Amino acid sequence: MSDQITVTDDRRAAGVGDALVTASGGRKVADPGGGRATGAAALLAAAAVAALPLATDYSTTYLLAYIVIIALLGTSLHLLMGLMGVFSLGQAAMFGTGAYVAVVASDELALDGILGLLLVALVGAVLGLVMGAVTLRVTDLYLALATLAVGYIFENVVRNTDWLGGPQGRTGFVITVAGRSLDDPRLLFWVGIVALYLFIVIIWSMRRSKLGRAFMATRESPIAARSIGIDTRRYKLLGFALAGAFSGIAGALYAAWSLVVDPSVFGIDLTLSVLAIAIVGGLRSLPGILIVGAALTYFRNSAADFGAADYVLLVYGSLIVLSLRFLPQGLGGLLASTVTAGTSRMRGRRES
């Protein structure tokens, strides 16, 4: 196979798509000027978001910290379902495990938050590997049901384990970072936002790497990917491990945020909420997931103020149905097509 493969305009006719072609060695020519402008804008936006707690009160900062935690969980779902095309409902199992491991690391092992988060990421990655290994031979709906079952298994194990608090869970723990307690919402927000930015950098870097192209090739056509030498099983395991680490850290920060951890963290409610965010935002669009995640999380936590507390699930369900019917690529797909159309018009005016 040649080192360079020309990508035709009709990518669907190519059989596998651009991801498969680039996975085998293709390259794209980027616009350096546009890349620098986009990078500068992203840095400014990141700095503005990180500074939000300086201009908000305690309760608002507390809500912002929770939004960041949900965004962390959304990135793990984007990695599995957006980049890899793996329909997983096992985020709650990874999330809940991260929460309990963080509590045990703090209470039983007396580990500082930084070391505790590293332990959480490691345990989450191992759980992701196990989940991936168990589901290697199943796909689509069967894969979703298998990963969902893992969450139910973990919930029942924790509920019947007195050492972990049983049905009542555990309270009274203190999770620290560099000797400072994460019960301070500002510190919790900043730790979470650093983790979120790290996850975003990892995912965006992977998109341009051999690893990311292999993920996307596997998503487009596992059979064709294997035909050019991509070990789809190995990449699936790696994707589950990364998603497990991401979800575990989100769970650890949730434990610090809620100050109580009980078996409900493994429940399907959280999984369906994050799935709704991913569908409405666009499974393949990380910006769309982050925007919709922030909006829906704010709505869910402020619904009582609008007299809509009883209609949260109705709103979520309606948004999913409307998105699948009218915006199959989600908000992110709509934004991307709008930007592309605007750019094309601007180029046409310049050329004319």
C-alpha positions in Angstrom: 0.0 0.0 0.0 1.4 3.4 -0.9 2.4 5.9 1.7 0.1 8.6 0.4 -3.5 8.0 -0.7 -5.5 10.6 -2.5 -8.8 11.4 -1.0 -11.6 11.9 -3.5 -14.4 14.4 -3.0 -17.0 11.7 -2.8 -15.9 10.1 0.5 -18.9 7.9 0.8 -18.0 6.3 -2.5 -14.6 5.5 -1.1 -16.3 2.9 1.1 -15.0 3.7 4.5 -14.6 7.5 4.6 -11.9 9.9 5.3 -11.1 8.4 8.6 -10.1 5.1 7.1 -8.1 6.7 4.4 -6.1 8.9 6.8 -5.6 5.9 9.1 -3.6 4.2 6.4 -1.3 7.1 5.9 -3.2 10.0 4.2 -2.6 13.6 5.3 -4.4 16.8 5.0 -2.9 20.3 4.4 -3.9 22.7 7.2 -4.2 26.4 7.0 -1.6 27.7 9.4 -3.1 31.2 9.7 -6.6 29.9 10.4 -5.2 27.4 12.9 -3.3 30.1 14.8 -6.5 32.3 14.9 -8.6 29.4 16.1 -6.0 28.5 18.8 -5.9 32.1 20.1 -9.7 32.3 20.2 -9.8 28.9 22.1 -7.2 30.1 24.6 -9.2 33.3 25.3 -12.4 31.4 25.7 -10.7 28.9 28.1 -9.3 31.8 30.2 -12.7 33.5 30.3 -14.4 30.3 31.5 -11.7 29.6 34.1 -12.2 33.1 35.5 -16.0 32.7 36.0 -15.8 31.8 39.7 -14.1 35.2 40.4 -17.3 37.0 39.3 -20.0 34.7 40.8 -21.3 34.0 44.2 -21.0 30.7 46.2 -24.2 29.0 44.9 -23.5 29.9 41.2 -19.9 28.6 41.6 -21.3 25.4 43.1 -23.5 24.9 40.1 -20.6 25.7 37.7 -18.5 23.0 39.4 -21.3 20.5 38.8 -21.6 21.6 35.1 -17.9 20.9 34.7 -18.3 17.4 36.2 -21.1 16.6 33.8 -18.9 18.0 30.9 -16.1 15.6 32.0 -18.6 12.7 31.8 -19.8 14.0 28.4 -16.3 13.9 27.0 -16.0 10.2 27.9 -19.2 9.5 26.0 -18.0 11.5 23.0 -14.8 9.5 23.0 -16.6 6.1 22.9 -19.7 7.0 20.8 -18.4 9.9 18.8 -14.9 8.9 17.9 -15.2 5.1 18.1 -18.9 4.5 17.3 -19.3 2.3 20.4 -22.8 2.5 21.8 -22.0 2.2 25.5 -24.3 2.8 28.4 -21.6 1.9 31.0 -20.6 5.5 32.0 -22.5 5.2 35.3 -20.5 2.1 36.3 -17.2 4.0 35.7 -18.5 7.2 37.2 -19.7 5.5 40.4 -16.5 3.4 40.7 -14.5 6.6 40.5 -16.6 8.2 43.3 -16.2 5.3 45.7 -12.5 4.9 44.9 -11.9 8.5 45.7 -13.7 8.2 49.0 -11.7 5.0 49.9 -8.4 6.7 48.8 -9.2 9.7 51.1 -10.7 7.9 54.1 -8.8 4.6 54.2 -5.5 5.4 52.4 -5.2 9.0 53.4 -4.1 10.0 49.9 -4.0 13.6 48.8 -6.4 14.5 46.0 -3.7 14.5 43.3 -2.5 11.0 44.1 -6.1 10.0 44.7 -7.2 11.2 41.3 -4.3 9.3 39.7 -5.5 6.1 41.5 -9.0 6.8 40.4 -7.9 7.2 36.8 -6.0 3.9 37.0 -8.9 2.0 38.5 -11.3 3.5 36.0 -9.0 2.5 33.1 -8.8 -1.0 34.4 -12.6 -1.2 34.7 -12.9 0.2 31.2 -10.5 -2.5 30.0 -12.5 -5.2 31.7 -15.8 -3.8 30.3 -14.2 -3.7 26.8 -12.9 -7.2 27.1 -16.3 -8.6 28.2 -18.1 -6.9 25.3 -15.5 -7.5 22.6 -17.8 -9.9 20.6 -21.0 -7.9 20.9 -22.1 -4.7 19.1 -24.9 -2.2 18.8 -27.9 -2.9 21.1 -26.3 -5.9 22.7 -23.2 -3.9 23.6 -25.4 -1.1 25.1 -27.3 -3.7 27.2 -24.1 -5.4 28.3 -22.5 -2.2 29.5 -25.7 -1.1 31.2 -25.8 -4.4 33.0 -22.3 -3.7 34.5 -23.8 -0.6 36.2 -26.6 -2.6 37.7 -24.1 -5.2 38.9 -21.9 -2.6 40.6 -24.9 -0.9 42.2 -26.1 -4.1 43.8 -22.6 -5.0 45.0 -22.1 -1.7 46.7 -25.6 -1.7 48.1 -24.9 -5.0 49.9 -21.4 -4.1 51.0 -21.3 -2.7 54.6 -17.7 -1.6 54.3 -18.8 0.8 51.5 -21.8 2.1 53.5 -24.5 -0.2 52.2 -27.7 1.4 50.9 -27.0 4.7 52.9 -23.6 5.2 51.3 -20.7 7.1 52.9 -20.5 10.6 54.3 -18.2 12.6 56.4 -15.2 12.2 54.1 -12.9 15.0 53.0 -11.2 15.0 49.6 -8.2 17.3 49.4 -5.9 18.6 46.7 -2.5 19.9 47.7 -3.7 19.9 51.3 -6.8 22.0 50.6 -10.3 20.6 50.8 -12.4 20.4 47.7 -15.5 21.5 49.6 -14.5 24.9 48.4 -16.5 25.2 45.1 -14.0 27.5 43.5 -11.1 25.1 44.1 -13.3 22.2 42.9 -14.3 24.1 39.8 -10.7 24.9 38.9 -9.5 21.3 39.5 -12.4 20.2 37.3 -11.7 22.7 34.6 -8.1 21.7 34.4 -9.1 18.1 34.0 -11.7 19.1 31.4 -9.1 21.1 29.4 -6.7 18.2 29.6 -9.4 15.8 28.3 -10.2 18.2 25.4 -6.6 18.5 24.4 -6.2 14.7 24.5 -9.2 14.2 22.3 -8.4 16.9 19.8 -4.8 15.7 19.6 -6.0 12.2 19.0 -8.1 13.3 16.1 -4.9 14.4 14.3 -2.9 11.3 15.3 -2.6 7.8 14.1 -4.6 6.7 17.2 -7.5 8.9 16.5 -7.6 8.0 12.8 -7.7 4.4 13.8 -10.6 5.1 16.1 -12.5 6.8 13.4 -11.7 4.1 10.8 -13.0 1.5 13.2 -16.1 3.6 13.6 -16.8 3.8 9.9 -16.1 0.2 9.0 -14.5 -2.3 11.4 -14.1 -4.9 8.5 -12.4 -2.4 6.2 -10.2 -1.2 9.0 -9.0 -4.7 9.7 -8.3 -5.2 6.0 -5.6 -2.5 6.2 -4.0 -3.9 9.3 -5.8 -2.0 12.1 -6.3 -4.1 15.2 -9.8 -3.0 16.0 -10.1 -5.1 19.2 -7.0 -3.5 20.7 -8.2 0.0 19.8 -11.6 -0.8 21.3 -10.0 -1.8 24.6 -7.8 1.3 24.6 -10.9 3.5 24.0 -12.8 1.9 26.9 -9.7 2.4 29.1 -9.5 6.1 28.3 -13.2 6.5 28.7 -13.0 4.7 32.1 -10.2 7.1 33.3 -12.2 10.1 32.2 -15.4 8.9 33.8 -13.7 7.9 37.0 -12.2 11.3 37.5 -15.6 12.8 36.9 -17.0 10.5 39.6 -14.2 11.5 42.1 -15.0 15.2 41.6 -18.7 14.4 42.1 -17.9 12.8 45.4 -16.1 16.0 46.5 -19.0 18.1 45.2 -21.9 16.1 46.8 -20.1 15.2 50.1 -22.1 11.9 50.0 -21.7 8.8 47.9 -24.4 6.2 47.7 -25.4 3.4 45.2 -27.6 5.9 43.3 -24.4 7.1 41.5 -24.6 3.8 39.5 -28.2 4.5 38.5 -29.6 4.7 35.0 -30.8 8.3 35.5 -27.3 9.7 35.2 -26.6 7.6 32.1 -29.7 8.7 30.3 -29.1 12.3 31.2 -25.6 12.3 29.8 -26.9 10.3 26.7 -29.5 13.0 26.1 -26.8 15.7 26.3 -24.7 13.7 23.8 -27.5 13.2 21.3 -28.8 16.7 21.4 -25.3 18.2 21.3 -24.1 15.8 18.6 -22.3 12.6 19.3 -19.4 13.5 17.1 -19.2 17.2 18.2 -17.3 17.9 21.4 -18.2 21.6 21.3 -21.9 20.7 20.9 -21.8 18.3 23.8 -20.1 20.9 26.0 -22.6 23.7 25.1 -25.7 21.5 25.5 -24.3 19.9 28.6 -23.9 23.3 30.3 -27.4 24.4 29.2 -29.3 21.3 30.2 -27.4 20.9 33.5 -28.3 24.5 34.4 -31.9 23.9 33.4 -32.2 20.7 35.5 -30.7 22.4 38.6 -32.7 25.6 38.2 -36.0 24.0 37.0 -37.7 24.6 40.4 -37.1 28.3 40.1 -39.1 28.3 36.8 -41.8 26.0 38.2 -40.7 23.2 35.8 -39.2 20.7 38.2 -41.9 18.1 37.3 -41.2 18.5 33.6 -37.4 17.9 33.5 -37.7 14.4 32.0 -40.4 15.5 29.6 -38.1 18.3 28.3 -35.2 15.9 28.0 -37.3 13.3 26.1 -38.8 15.9 23.8 -35.3 17.3 23.0 -34.1 13.8 22.1 -37.0 13.1 19.8 -36.8 16.5 18.1 -33.1 16.2 17.7 -33.3 12.8 16.2 -36.0 13.9 13.9 -34.8 17.3 12.7 -31.1 17.4 13.8 -29.6 13.9 13.5 -26.1 15.4 13.9 -27.2 17.4 16.9 -26.5 21.1 17.7 -22.8 20.5 16.9 -23.7 19.4 13.4 -25.9 22.4 12.8 -23.2 24.8 14.0 -20.6 23.1 11.8 -22.7 23.2 8.7 -23.5 26.9 9.4 -19.9 27.8 9.8 -19.0 25.8 6.7 -21.7 27.6 4.6 -20.6 31.0 5.9 -17.0 30.3 5.1 -17.9 29.1 1.6 -19.9 32.3 1.0 -17.0 34.5 2.2 -14.5 32.7 -0.1 -16.9 33.1 -3.0 -17.2 36.8 -2.5 -13.4 37.1 -2.3 -12.9 35.2 -5.5 -15.5 37.2 -7.3 
